[in-house]
Amino acid sequence: MLIFDHALWLLLAALLLDALIGDPDWLWRHLPHPVVWIGKVISLFDRWFNRTSHSPFVRKLGGVLTLSALLAGALLIGGLIHAAAALLPFGDILVVVVAAVFIAQNSLYRHVAAVRDGLRNGGLEEGRKAVSMIVGRDPKQLDEAGVSRAAIESCAENFSDGVVAPVFWFAILGLPGLIACKAVNTADSMIGHKNEVYLDFGWAAARFDDLINLPASRLSGLFIALAAPLVRGSARKSISCVLHDAKKHRSPNAGWPEAAMAGALGLALAGPRIYPGYTVNDRFLNSSGRTAATAEDISRALRVILGASGLQALLIATVAVAAMVS
């Protein structure tokens, strides 16, 4: 295992690499992204264990076995990469590159910015098309404000799940922790749905995803709140919104970054949402805020995320320096 302060400097390098390069389209057109391979494994277990002929108990047990296999595989692969890196002359570069592949700062920014640009340059239809790539709700039911709020909510939630969570688990367990975090997050997005098909089979993945994302959701809410002044928002109001409204969200984690973003931007987020085939009647976060969000509010949310990412990097650097001198 890497020495703690050394691991943190590698983590900072991975964050910088991802920020500068992200996921190059030319590369993943020729090679399958590791998350694609994780998805293929999950789909295989889905076909094996999630059959309608099985009882709910058997499907739930199959979901537990699926999660266990994912965790074991992720921890093993991460450990093997660390072992190989220790033997290679440029092993640190290998660790940095692999870590950067699983951190989603760059791709998060680009996907959310695409919604803003779609609204600005192509109108509502282009905004709907872009937002359908990052949220599951029915885009045909969204007006411009709905598209903008959906993009901002996704921006906040995925900052927690796709950036802060893998960074946190790399800091704790190195590549094994980071890859395991990404595997569980992928499983939750694929099978962690509360519908007839996945209620039992996806139970373990959904619950474990909630557990491992708990620290990151609290940290991401704090980073977002502290970055609020970058858009002339109030860190105090953002934190107050988190403390009062995070619990209103149906997710035990998503409410923290989303409430922080709502308070930072002065918007009312979450609330009732229409998905294909069903409607979610949630309460608004920061209900006194504006509901008429615009493309400009998406830009403001992106500035907050840039600031929050900077604060995360500053915290890592501070801890790394403290570990070196202690």
ABEGO torsion letter per residue (X at the ends): XBBAAAAAAAAAAAAAAAAAAEBBAAAAAABBBAAAAAAAAAAAAAAAABBAABBAAAAAAAAAAAAAAAAAAAAAAAAAAAAAAAABAAAAAAAAAAAAAABAAAAAAAAAAAAAAAAAAAEAAAAAAAAAAABABBAAABBAAAAAAAAAAAAAAAAAAAAAAAAAAAAAAEAAAAAAAAAAAAAAAAAABBBAAAAAAAAAAAAAAAAAAAAAAAAAAAAAAAAAAAAGBBAAAAAAAAAAAAAABABAAAAAAAAAAAAAAGBBBEEBBBBBGBBBBBBBBGAABBABBBAAAAAAAAAAAAAAAAAAAAAAAAAAAAAAAX
